Amino acid sequence: MAYNGFAIDRYLDAQAVTAQLDELMTKPVWSIRRDRLADYVENYFNAKCPKSREMISQAKKVIPGGVQHNLAFNYPFPIVVTRAEGARLQDLDGNWYYDLLQTGGPTILGSNVPAVREPVIELLNTCGPSTGLFHEFEYMLAKKISDLVPSVEMFRMLGSGTEAAMCAARIARLKTGNKNILKMGGAYHGWSDQLAYGMRVPGTRGLMSKGVPGFVFKHTDEFFPGDLEDLERKLRANRRNGGTAAVYLEPIGPESGTRPVSREFVRGAARLARQYGALLIFDEVVTGFRIGLSGAQGFFGVDPDLTVFGKIIAGGYPGAGGVGGHADCMAHLGAGLDSSGKKAARALCGGTMAATPLSCAAGYYALCEIERTNACETAGRMGDRLTRGLQEIIRRRGLPFVAFNQGSICHLDNAGTMHFAIDWKKPWTIPGILRQTDVRKKEMEHMGAAYTAEGIVTLAGSRLYTSAAYTEEMIDDVLSRFDRVLSNCAPLEDPA
């Protein structure tokens, strides 16, 4: 195989995968059998995780829902992790798990690697986590990212991917003089007000954004993933209403490629953005330094104006976000000149705890180690091995499930939950679609619980991230555990 430094040897056929997901939606919901789920709850979670159960019970008294991050909400209760090491996690009760969550994607090297941990400890001993002033690692990280990602001439560290996506919108409005933002339906660009739109399921508009007033979305709209005609319709309409400041893309498709898009779509979207005077913004929070050292943009051969980073930018440590891009765009974040030579208007951008010595040092050493070890390619090979194995199990077991991957970002879909879409021309269908997605989301959670009981931690029971810490032997062991779960699946007569 010829990966050539990227995590992807051969990009998937987005149209073929979409057809499989379309078919999955038409079939009865398949999930872990109810009797087997009950057995997992009683004989694993209740019997082997009592300390986790008790801690979450106590936590619910002082933390809403009992956990501080949405990734930790798991059925029947969250496990409490106390140790992370390479490709594995250990919980409070001493149980070990294969880690296919990888903190939601950033730990391409694996968790808690010495090459990052040891220099961070040294920095904490000499400087501490933060001073509020400049540290040399701020320059070293920015220079490293600029060297690796051709479109990033300048880089600004922030506290999260949400902050970076929010900041990019402000830059785009100042740079273009236009008002409107277009984002891919179903994509997640953080939870800031204006970008919390059309999330999870294309066409949902503000339905998933509880607590955000509708008027906030006056200048935000979504386009259907993979549909260049729909994108151009929205761009053309915006010409009559303030123009389009930015087109946001998750380059492999919304929700980390859960609904994959083609290479031709990505390149076509870039062409249309430029044609209509909008900035092209790549959200590489997950794909950045996971698909390759130059990101998904390097793999696709696209030059975005701005790139949103998160997660890996701090090597899995806090303060994980940033925005980078062309110098004339980034001039709007500091003293600089725009493309006409005039002083650039400065975008509102803060963050006292952005770019701490700790986060910058962790990010710098993580990127150096990814480059030194060719971690993207290694993780991608493990993702290919995992996906091929899952596809073989699905065929052998006669299951309607769909498994596919974009390098080390793998998907195992049992319910097609996020493949639905809302058509506002048929409003009577909306309640039914939302009910379907709720039911199917519950079955994803049940599958996730079964995987956990077999020693595999996933993201929502459907997304699986491999890291360079995995070996072929580990992946084969993971597959044997998946096989035990998938051997106990059946169509549910009454999934509600």
C-alpha positions as CSV (number, residue, x, y, z in Angstrom):
1,M,0.0,0.0,0.0
2,A,1.1,3.6,-0.7
3,Y,-0.1,5.9,2.0
4,N,2.6,8.5,1.2
5,G,2.5,10.0,4.7
6,F,-1.3,10.2,4.9
7,A,-3.6,8.0,7.0
8,I,-5.6,7.2,3.8
9,D,-4.3,4.8,1.2
10,R,-7.4,5.0,-1.1
11,Y,-10.3,7.4,-0.4
12,L,-13.7,5.8,0.0
13,D,-16.4,5.9,-2.6
14,A,-18.7,8.4,-0.9
15,Q,-21.6,7.6,-3.3
16,A,-21.4,3.9,-2.6
17,V,-21.2,4.3,1.2
18,T,-24.2,6.8,1.1
19,A,-26.2,4.2,-0.9
20,Q,-25.4,1.6,1.9
21,L,-26.5,4.1,4.6
22,D,-29.7,4.9,2.6
23,E,-30.6,1.2,2.5
24,L,-29.8,0.9,6.3
25,M,-32.4,3.6,7.0
26,T,-35.2,1.6,5.2
27,K,-34.7,-1.6,7.3
28,P,-35.9,-2.5,10.8
29,V,-33.6,-1.3,13.5
30,W,-31.1,-3.9,14.5
31,S,-29.4,-3.8,17.9
32,I,-28.1,-5.8,20.8
33,R,-30.7,-8.3,21.9
34,R,-32.6,-7.1,24.9
35,D,-31.8,-10.2,27.0
36,R,-28.1,-9.9,26.2
37,L,-28.2,-6.2,27.0
38,A,-29.8,-6.9,30.4
39,D,-27.1,-9.5,31.0
40,Y,-24.3,-7.0,30.2
41,V,-25.9,-4.5,32.6
42,E,-26.2,-7.0,35.4
43,N,-23.1,-9.1,35.1
44,Y,-20.7,-6.4,33.9
45,F,-21.7,-2.9,34.8
46,N,-23.4,-3.7,38.1
47,A,-21.1,-6.5,39.1
48,K,-17.7,-5.2,37.9
49,C,-18.1,-1.5,37.9
50,P,-19.6,-0.7,41.4
51,K,-17.1,2.1,42.2
52,S,-17.9,3.9,38.9
53,R,-21.7,3.5,39.6
54,E,-21.3,4.9,43.1
55,M,-19.1,7.8,42.1
56,I,-21.5,8.9,39.3
57,S,-24.4,8.6,41.7
58,Q,-22.6,11.0,44.1
59,A,-21.5,13.2,41.2
60,K,-25.1,13.7,40.1
61,K,-25.7,15.6,43.3
62,V,-23.3,18.4,42.4
63,I,-22.8,18.0,38.6
64,P,-25.8,18.2,36.2
65,G,-26.2,14.7,34.8
66,G,-23.2,13.5,36.7
67,V,-20.5,14.3,34.2
68,Q,-18.8,17.4,32.8
69,H,-18.5,16.5,29.1
70,N,-21.0,15.0,26.7
71,L,-18.7,12.3,25.5
72,A,-19.0,10.7,29.0
73,F,-22.7,10.3,28.9
74,N,-23.0,6.5,28.4
75,Y,-25.6,3.8,29.1
76,P,-26.3,2.5,31.8
77,F,-24.0,4.9,33.6
78,P,-20.6,6.5,32.8
79,I,-17.4,4.6,33.7
80,V,-14.9,6.5,35.7
81,V,-11.4,6.4,34.1
82,T,-8.4,6.8,36.3
83,R,-5.5,5.7,33.9
84,A,-4.7,6.2,30.3
85,E,-1.8,4.4,28.6
86,G,-1.2,4.2,24.9
87,A,-4.2,2.4,23.4
88,R,-5.8,1.4,26.7
89,L,-7.8,2.9,29.6
90,Q,-8.3,1.7,33.1
91,D,-11.4,2.5,35.2
92,L,-11.8,3.1,38.9
93,D,-12.7,-0.6,39.5
94,G,-9.5,-1.8,37.7
95,N,-11.1,-2.9,34.4
96,W,-9.1,-2.3,31.3
97,Y,-10.5,-1.2,27.9
98,Y,-9.2,-0.7,24.4
99,D,-9.6,3.1,23.7
100,L,-11.3,3.8,20.4
101,L,-12.7,7.1,21.7
102,Q,-9.2,8.7,21.8
103,T,-10.7,11.8,23.6
104,G,-12.9,12.3,20.6
105,G,-10.1,12.1,18.1
106,P,-7.0,14.1,19.2
107,T,-4.7,11.5,20.6
108,I,-3.2,10.2,17.3
109,L,-0.1,9.0,19.2
110,G,-2.2,7.3,21.9
111,S,-2.8,8.5,25.4
112,N,-0.3,9.9,27.8
113,V,2.8,9.2,25.7
114,P,6.1,9.9,27.4
115,A,7.4,12.0,24.5
116,V,4.8,14.6,25.4
117,R,4.3,14.0,29.1
118,E,7.9,14.3,30.1
119,P,8.7,17.8,28.6
120,V,5.3,19.0,30.0
121,I,6.3,17.9,33.5
122,E,9.7,19.6,33.1
123,L,7.9,22.8,32.0
124,L,5.5,22.6,35.0
125,N,8.6,22.3,37.3
126,T,10.3,25.4,35.8
127,C,7.5,27.7,34.7
128,G,4.2,26.4,35.7
129,P,1.1,26.1,33.5
130,S,0.5,29.9,32.9
131,T,1.9,33.3,33.4
132,G,-0.3,35.6,31.3
133,L,2.8,36.6,29.3
134,F,4.5,35.3,26.2
135,H,6.4,32.0,26.3
136,E,8.8,30.7,23.6
137,F,6.6,27.6,23.1
138,E,3.9,29.9,21.6
139,Y,6.3,30.8,18.8
140,M,7.6,27.2,18.5
141,L,4.1,25.8,18.1
142,A,2.9,28.4,15.6
143,K,6.0,27.9,13.5
144,K,5.6,24.1,13.6
145,I,2.0,24.4,12.4
146,S,2.9,26.9,9.7
147,D,5.7,24.6,8.5
148,L,3.4,21.6,8.3
149,V,0.3,23.1,6.8
150,P,0.9,25.1,3.6
151,S,-2.2,27.3,3.9
152,V,-1.3,28.4,7.4
153,E,0.9,31.4,7.1
154,M,0.0,32.6,10.5
155,F,-1.6,30.9,13.6
156,R,-3.5,32.1,16.6
157,M,-3.9,29.8,19.6
158,L,-7.2,29.8,21.4
159,G,-8.9,27.7,24.1
160,S,-11.0,25.3,22.1
161,G,-12.3,24.4,18.6
162,T,-15.5,26.3,19.5
163,E,-13.6,29.5,20.1
164,A,-11.6,29.0,16.9
165,A,-14.7,28.5,14.7
166,M,-16.3,31.5,16.3
167,C,-13.2,33.6,15.7
168,A,-13.0,32.5,12.1
169,A,-16.5,33.8,11.4
170,R,-15.5,37.3,12.6
171,I,-12.3,37.3,10.5
172,A,-14.4,36.3,7.5
173,R,-16.9,39.1,7.9
174,L,-14.1,41.7,8.2
175,K,-12.1,40.3,5.4
176,T,-15.0,40.1,2.9
177,G,-17.3,42.8,4.1
178,N,-20.1,40.2,3.8
179,K,-22.6,39.1,6.4
180,N,-23.7,35.5,5.9
181,I,-22.2,32.2,7.0
182,L,-22.9,29.0,5.2
183,K,-22.2,25.7,6.9
184,M,-22.6,22.0,5.9
185,G,-25.8,20.6,7.3
186,G,-25.2,18.1,10.1
187,A,-21.7,19.4,10.8
188,Y,-20.6,20.4,14.2
189,H,-18.4,23.6,14.5
190,G,-18.7,24.0,18.2
191,W,-21.5,25.4,20.3
192,S,-21.2,29.1,19.9
193,D,-24.6,30.7,19.1
194,Q,-24.3,31.5,15.4
195,L,-22.7,28.2,14.4
196,A,-25.0,25.9,16.5
197,Y,-27.2,25.5,13.5
198,G,-28.2,22.5,11.4
199,M,-26.4,20.1,13.8
200,R,-26.4,16.3,13.8
201,V,-29.1,15.9,11.1
202,P,-29.1,18.1,7.9
203,G,-32.1,20.4,7.8
204,T,-32.7,20.7,11.5
205,R,-31.8,24.4,11.4
206,G,-32.1,25.6,15.1
207,L,-34.1,22.6,16.4
208,M,-31.1,21.1,18.1
209,S,-30.0,24.5,19.6
210,K,-32.0,24.8,22.7
211,G,-31.4,28.1,24.6
212,V,-30.3,29.9,21.5
213,P,-32.9,32.5,20.3
214,G,-33.9,32.2,16.6
215,F,-32.9,35.7,15.6
216,V,-29.2,34.8,16.2
217,F,-29.4,32.6,13.0
218,K,-30.5,35.5,10.8
219,H,-27.2,35.3,8.9
220,T,-26.5,31.6,9.2
221,D,-27.7,28.9,6.8
222,E,-26.9,25.3,6.0
223,F,-26.4,23.5,2.7
224,F,-26.8,19.8,2.1
225,P,-23.6,17.7,2.4
226,G,-22.2,16.7,-0.9
227,D,-24.7,18.8,-2.9
228,L,-22.9,21.5,-4.9
229,E,-26.1,22.7,-6.5
230,D,-27.6,23.4,-3.1
231,L,-24.5,25.2,-2.0
232,E,-24.6,27.4,-5.1
233,R,-28.3,28.1,-4.6
234,K,-27.5,29.4,-1.1
235,L,-24.5,31.4,-2.3
236,R,-26.6,33.0,-5.1
237,A,-29.4,33.9,-2.7
238,N,-27.0,35.5,-0.3
239,R,-25.8,37.9,-3.0
240,R,-29.1,39.7,-2.5
241,N,-28.9,39.8,1.3
242,G,-25.4,40.9,2.4
243,G,-23.2,38.4,0.6
244,T,-21.5,35.3,2.0
245,A,-18.6,35.8,4.3
246,A,-17.6,32.2,4.8
247,V,-18.3,28.6,3.7
248,Y,-17.5,26.2,6.5
249,L,-16.6,22.6,5.7
250,E,-15.8,19.5,7.6
251,P,-13.7,18.2,4.7
252,I,-14.5,14.5,5.0
253,G,-18.2,15.2,5.8
254,P,-20.3,16.3,8.8
255,E,-19.7,14.7,12.2
256,S,-16.2,13.5,11.3
257,G,-17.3,12.0,8.0
258,T,-20.3,10.1,9.4
259,R,-22.1,11.2,6.2
260,P,-19.1,11.1,3.8
261,V,-18.5,13.5,1.0
262,S,-16.5,13.1,-2.2
263,R,-13.2,14.6,-3.1
264,E,-15.0,16.3,-6.1
265,F,-17.4,17.9,-3.7
266,V,-14.7,19.4,-1.5
267,R,-12.9,20.8,-4.5
268,G,-16.1,22.1,-6.0
269,A,-17.1,23.8,-2.8
270,A,-13.7,25.5,-2.7
271,R,-14.3,26.8,-6.3
272,L,-17.8,28.1,-5.5
273,A,-16.7,29.9,-2.3
274,R,-14.1,31.8,-4.3
275,Q,-16.4,32.5,-7.1
276,Y,-18.9,34.1,-4.7
277,G,-16.4,36.1,-2.7
278,A,-16.6,34.0,0.4
279,L,-13.7,32.7,2.5
280,L,-13.3,28.9,2.6
281,I,-13.0,27.7,6.1
282,F,-11.9,24.1,6.8
283,D,-12.8,22.7,10.2
284,E,-9.9,20.3,10.9
285,V,-10.6,19.9,14.6
286,V,-10.6,16.1,14.0
287,T,-8.8,15.7,10.7
288,G,-5.9,18.1,11.4
289,F,-2.7,16.0,11.9
290,R,-4.9,12.8,11.9
291,I,-5.4,12.5,8.2
292,G,-1.9,13.8,7.6
293,L,0.6,16.3,8.8
294,S,-0.8,18.8,6.3
295,G,-4.4,17.9,7.3
296,A,-7.3,16.8,5.1
297,Q,-6.6,19.9,3.0
298,G,-3.2,18.4,2.1
299,F,-4.8,15.1,1.1
300,F,-7.5,16.7,-1.0
301,G,-5.1,19.3,-2.5
302,V,-7.2,22.3,-1.4
303,D,-6.0,25.7,-0.1
304,P,-8.5,27.0,2.4
305,D,-8.4,30.7,3.5
306,L,-8.7,29.7,7.2
307,T,-8.4,26.5,9.1
308,V,-10.0,25.7,12.5
309,F,-7.9,23.5,14.7
310,G,-8.7,21.9,18.1
311,K,-7.9,18.8,20.2
312,I,-4.5,17.8,18.9
313,I,-3.2,21.4,18.9
314,A,-2.5,20.9,22.6
315,G,-1.6,17.2,22.3
316,G,-4.6,16.1,24.3
317,Y,-3.9,18.7,27.1
318,P,-6.2,21.6,27.9
319,G,-6.3,24.8,25.8
320,A,-6.9,22.8,22.6
321,G,-7.9,25.2,19.8
322,G,-6.7,27.7,17.3
323,V,-7.2,29.3,13.9
324,G,-4.7,29.7,11.1
325,G,-4.6,30.8,7.5
326,H,-3.5,33.2,4.9
327,A,-1.6,36.2,6.2
328,D,-4.0,38.8,4.8
329,C,-6.9,37.1,6.7
330,M,-5.0,36.6,9.9
331,A,-4.1,40.3,9.8
332,H,-7.5,40.9,11.3
333,L,-6.3,39.3,14.6
334,G,-3.6,41.9,15.2
335,A,-1.6,44.8,13.9
336,G,-1.4,44.1,10.2
337,L,-2.4,45.2,6.7
338,D,-5.2,43.9,4.5
339,S,-4.7,42.9,0.9
340,S,-5.0,46.5,-0.3
341,G,-2.3,47.7,2.0
342,K,-4.6,49.4,4.5
343,K,-4.6,48.7,8.2
344,A,-6.8,45.7,8.9
345,A,-9.8,46.1,11.2
346,R,-9.2,44.0,14.3
347,A,-11.7,41.2,15.1
348,L,-12.8,40.8,18.7
349,C,-10.8,37.9,20.0
350,G,-9.9,37.1,23.6
351,G,-8.9,34.2,25.8
352,T,-6.8,34.8,28.9
353,M,-6.0,31.1,29.2
354,A,-5.3,30.6,25.5
355,A,-1.7,29.7,24.5
356,T,-0.5,28.8,28.0
357,P,3.0,27.4,28.2
358,L,1.5,24.1,29.1
359,S,-0.8,23.8,26.1
360,C,1.8,25.1,23.6
361,A,4.5,22.9,24.9
362,A,2.2,19.8,24.8
363,G,1.1,20.7,21.2
364,Y,4.6,21.3,20.0
365,Y,6.0,18.0,21.3
366,A,3.0,16.1,20.1
367,L,3.3,17.4,16.6
368,C,7.1,16.7,16.6
369,E,6.4,13.1,17.7
370,I,3.7,12.6,15.2
371,E,6.1,13.7,12.5
372,R,9.0,11.7,13.8
373,T,7.1,8.4,14.1
374,N,4.8,8.8,11.0
375,A,1.9,8.3,13.4
376,C,-0.8,9.4,10.9
377,E,0.1,6.6,8.5
378,T,0.4,4.0,11.3
379,A,-3.0,5.0,12.8
380,G,-4.5,4.9,9.3
381,R,-3.2,1.3,8.7
382,M,-4.8,0.3,11.9
383,G,-8.0,1.9,10.9
384,D,-8.0,0.0,7.6
385,R,-7.4,-3.3,9.4
386,L,-10.2,-2.6,11.9
387,T,-12.7,-1.6,9.1
388,R,-11.9,-4.6,7.0
389,G,-12.4,-6.9,10.0
390,L,-15.7,-5.3,10.9
391,Q,-16.9,-5.6,7.3
392,E,-16.0,-9.3,7.3
393,I,-17.9,-9.9,10.6
394,I,-20.9,-8.0,9.2
395,R,-20.9,-10.2,6.1
396,R,-20.4,-13.4,8.0
397,R,-23.2,-12.5,10.5
398,G,-25.6,-11.4,7.9
399,L,-26.1,-8.0,9.5
400,P,-27.4,-4.8,7.8
401,F,-24.7,-2.7,9.5
402,V,-22.4,-0.4,7.6
403,A,-18.6,-0.1,8.3
404,F,-16.3,2.4,6.6
405,N,-13.4,4.6,7.3
406,Q,-11.4,7.6,6.3
407,G,-8.0,6.5,7.5
408,S,-8.0,6.3,11.3
409,I,-11.5,7.7,11.6
410,C,-13.7,4.6,11.5
411,H,-17.5,4.2,11.5
412,L,-19.7,1.2,12.5
413,D,-23.3,2.2,11.9
414,N,-26.1,-0.1,13.2
415,A,-29.0,2.4,12.9
416,G,-28.4,5.2,10.4
417,T,-29.2,7.7,13.1
418,M,-27.5,10.7,11.5
419,H,-28.3,9.8,7.9
420,F,-31.8,11.2,8.1
421,A,-32.5,14.7,6.8
422,I,-35.4,17.2,7.3
423,D,-37.2,18.6,4.3
424,W,-39.0,21.8,5.4
425,K,-41.2,21.6,2.3
426,K,-42.8,18.6,4.1
427,P,-43.2,19.9,7.6
428,W,-45.6,17.0,8.6
429,T,-42.6,14.6,8.3
430,I,-40.5,16.5,10.9
431,P,-41.9,15.0,14.1
432,G,-41.6,11.4,12.7
433,I,-38.0,12.0,11.7
434,L,-37.1,13.4,15.1
435,R,-38.7,10.4,16.8
436,Q,-36.8,8.0,14.5
437,T,-33.5,9.7,15.3
438,D,-34.2,9.6,19.0
439,V,-35.0,5.9,18.9
440,R,-32.0,5.0,16.8
441,K,-29.7,7.1,19.0
442,K,-30.9,5.0,22.0
443,E,-29.9,1.9,20.1
444,M,-26.5,3.3,19.4
445,E,-26.1,3.8,23.1
446,H,-27.2,0.2,23.8
447,M,-24.6,-1.0,21.3
448,G,-22.0,1.2,22.9
449,A,-22.8,-0.3,26.3
450,A,-22.3,-3.8,24.9
451,Y,-18.9,-2.8,23.4
452,T,-17.9,-1.3,26.7
453,A,-18.8,-4.5,28.6
454,E,-16.5,-6.4,26.1
455,G,-13.7,-4.0,26.9
456,I,-14.0,-1.4,24.0
457,V,-14.6,2.3,24.5
458,T,-16.2,4.0,21.5
459,L,-17.7,7.3,20.7
460,A,-21.5,6.9,20.9
461,G,-21.2,3.2,19.9
462,S,-20.6,4.2,16.3
463,R,-17.4,6.1,15.8
464,L,-14.0,4.5,16.4
465,Y,-10.7,6.3,16.3
466,T,-7.5,4.3,16.0
467,S,-4.1,5.6,17.1
468,A,-0.5,4.8,16.4
469,A,-0.3,3.0,19.8
470,Y,-2.3,0.1,18.3
471,T,-0.6,-3.0,16.9
472,E,-2.1,-5.5,14.5
473,E,-2.4,-8.0,17.4
474,M,-4.4,-5.4,19.4
475,I,-6.7,-4.7,16.4
476,D,-7.3,-8.5,16.0
477,D,-8.2,-8.8,19.7
478,V,-10.6,-5.8,19.4
479,L,-12.2,-7.5,16.4
480,S,-12.8,-10.7,18.4
481,R,-14.6,-8.6,21.0
482,F,-16.7,-6.8,18.4
483,D,-17.6,-10.2,17.0
484,R,-19.0,-11.4,20.4
485,V,-21.3,-8.4,20.5
486,L,-22.4,-8.6,16.9
487,S,-23.2,-12.3,17.3
488,N,-26.0,-11.2,19.7
489,C,-27.8,-8.6,17.5
490,A,-31.3,-8.9,16.1
491,P,-34.0,-6.8,14.6
492,L,-36.1,-5.1,17.3
493,E,-39.8,-5.6,16.9
494,D,-40.6,-2.6,19.1
495,P,-37.4,-0.4,19.5
496,A,-39.4,2.3,21.2
